[in-house]
Amino acid sequence: MIIDELNRKILVFDGAMGTMLQSAGLKTGGLPEVYNITHPEVVENIHRQYIESGADVITANTFQANRLKLKDSGYTVEEIIKSGIEIAKSSGAKYTALDIGPLGQLMEPMGTMTFDEAYELYKEQVVCAEKYGADVILFETMSDLLEVKAAVLAAKENTSLPIFVTMTFQEDGRTFVGCDPISCAITLSGIGVDALGVNCSLGPNELIKTVEELIKYSKVPVMVQPNAGLPRIEDEKTVYDITAKEYTEAVKKMVDMGVRIVGGCCGTTPEFIKKLSDDVKGVQPKETEPFNISAVCSGTQTVILDNKLSVIGERINPTGKKVLKERLRQQDFAYIIGEAISQTENGADILDVNTGLPEIDEVKTLTRAVKEIQAVTSVPLQIDSSDPKAIESAVRVYNGKPIINSVNGKQESMDAVLPIAKKYGAAVVALLLDESGIPKTAKERLEVAFKIVKEANSYGIRNEDILIDCLVLTASAQQDIVIETINAIKLVKVNIKGVKTVLGVSNVSFGLPRREILNSVFLAAASGAGLDTAIINPLSEDMMKAVYAFRVLNNQDRDAKFYIERFSQVNDDNAVNNKKGSDNKEKSLKELIIEGRKDEAAEKTKELLNEMDSLKIIDDYFVPALDVVGERYEKGTIFLPQLMQSAEAVKNGFNVLKDFMDKKGEKTKSKGEVILATVKGDIHDIGKNIAKMLLENYGYTVIDLGKDVPIETVVDEAVKRDIKLIGLSALMTTTVKSMKDTITALRATGKDFKIMVGGAVLNEEYVEFVG
């Protein structure tokens, strides 16, 4: 078994298939996977070169072998994968990996690909992997944690093969859509991959910091397959900037840090793998000691629950909330989105999401609520339901590692919820009640805690992923035992190592006046007793004052940085300091766009048409909002999902303007026409499509020529339309030459074209090269 090898030696994967196929005659833009059928001897020869260089694992030539990429190839997924695995095995590989790359489309909410659609596409591939004898499934060059989750679940639920995953991180330490190494490590470790790591994008020296982070947090072996340094142009050919010796020295440093699986990506020829294999031969894998943290995350943000009082926003829960109940019945998610945004702005670290009403379809509603909220905020979520089916449906499509609220000490509850938490790698809230109800004393509650923790451990759930809820009773009805909750927290913290504690604080004041007073004092007492997470209303200034003050007093807010930031402008201690607004304040169109509130942006645009013309709305609201969003995206305070939601909000507003103008018989004025095209030989268009959406939202008309566009098509369209601005995209190093040739042809017309270029591979040197 390939997994057994990881404890005995450093496992060596092969190097770049694309680089070798191009050297063997693969034309720019050709599908490498088709060579499995048209030129099997070429593919087998490449595999043999890597085996002779010392590779333990050969990756089949199947990176793009999915139904979307192969639809015009004349071959089926099964044909390509069958031949790819058979060639790899016949070449003499010790182990064969089915190589699977991203699907090439953005997942919801950024794009249109649904979780279930992605799952089915990956299922088709992984079933073939097992059917034709692959030893391991390798998902590589991934950017979106949600897409990875769909892929991994497809593999785990339909095969028994080991699963390795590598994501592609940029120089800022995040993937294209904003995933960071910690979120990657804790999510993928949680859903049960056998190894995780990083490949492509950068050379080994540039990836060392990312690899350090992965090793700190990964519970499974770490894998690394960098590029052969950074690409550059030499004699109009793409070459890489480090030698096999330099490459190996850098990768060896990672092995010394604890990396157990090595290999190569773009530019790494058999020479690189030979040097790497020779240098790691006989090296004993280093035992790593990943941080044993309590943490939850979204696809772009991790919240570590250790050594800090964290806030879980309670407002998305219909209990006692008439307006929310009515909106849920109407399936009006705009209200829920507004609550999510306002709680995040006011300091919530995590958001509780509960849509439990007996008269609605909770499975459908909770799942949609999770999707809608994750589209507009990056904070992690707590999935809150008493229905295991609703919990699993929502957790399944959740991007990251959530909290499940909740399980209790009843055997029926533990049997239903704990398997879900384990399968999806979620943290879980444990309520200290059982068949006998809520125990009166702290000691009795501790016994229930022991029982739940023991059962959770039997499923392989760590203490660090359990949040013990000692249960808050109402001071109005059970005053004599309210303090037992505080006592129970102390007992849990002393007697059960690693677990975290959580309370729904506001229950204590039910039925009494001036509830905020009791709530904030009770929160302070519970925090002093060892409370880790508080489910409260972040829009309550009294509650948030208690949180920020406790963090200072307990040395959690070093130098009182966040306390000063929040309260330095307030002169009156009684002043309401909801600087960022509340749910009662009507938002401007600009704010709605910045927050990505699509439906409300459309409604607000309709209102504004009663008092101003279309162009003024665009100039005064659309463009300034997108400018703010763009600045935040560049600074890394928001990521691609939030950027795309804001773009969608503007798109909805534009549709309103267009309908209005059409009814008046007028045409929406364009700021000008722009041509966009992915250059000849390149079939990737995610980046181009994002650029198209943003340009259209700024008021430009985009002529999208598509992907793999011939040079003459770009030139003819530009000349015919007298275009002023042309955008060209190239993802691959091999198609940068095609970009240069397209620009050269455009310049040769003598027209004054402005040209912008984009694509993952482009750096300053390439920009200069293409002109």
Secondary structure, DSSP 4 states (H G I P E B T S, - for coil): -HHHHTTTS-EEB---HHHHHHHTTPPTT--GGGHHHH-HHHHHHHHHHHHHTT-SEEE-S-TT-SHHHHTTTT--HHHHHHHHHHHHHHTT-SEEEEEE---SSPBTTTSSB-HHHHHHHHHHHHHHHHHTT-SEEEEEEE--HHHHHHHHHHHHHH----EEEEE---TTSS-TT---HHHHHHHHHHTT-SEEEEESSS-HHHHHHHHHHHHHH-SS-EEEE--SS-EEEETTEEEESS-HHHHHHHHHHHHHHT--EE---TT--HHHHHHHHHHHTTPPPPP-------EEE-SS-EEE-TTS-EEEEEEE--TT-HHHHHHHHTT-HHHHHHHHHHHHHTT-SEEEE----TTS-HHHHHHHHHHHHHHH--S-EEEE-S-HHHHHHHHHT-SSB-EEEEEESSHHHHHHHHHHHHHHT-EEEEES-BTTBS-SSHHHHHHHHHHHHHHHHHTT--GGGEEEE--PPPTTT-GGGHHHHHHHHHHHHHHSTT-EEEEEGGGGGTTSSSHHHHHHHHHHHHHHHT--EEEE-TT-HHHHHHHHHHHHHTT-SGGGHHHHHHHTT--STTS---TT--TTSPPPHHHHHHTT-HHHHHHHHHHHTTTS-HHHHIIIIIHHHHHHHHHHHHHTSS-HHHHHHHHHHHHHHHHHHHHHHHHTT--PPPS-EEEEEEBTT----HHHHHHHHHHHHTT-EEEE--SSB-HHHHHHHHHHHT-SEEEEE--SGGGHHHHHHHHHHHHHTT---EEEEE-TT--HHHHHHH-
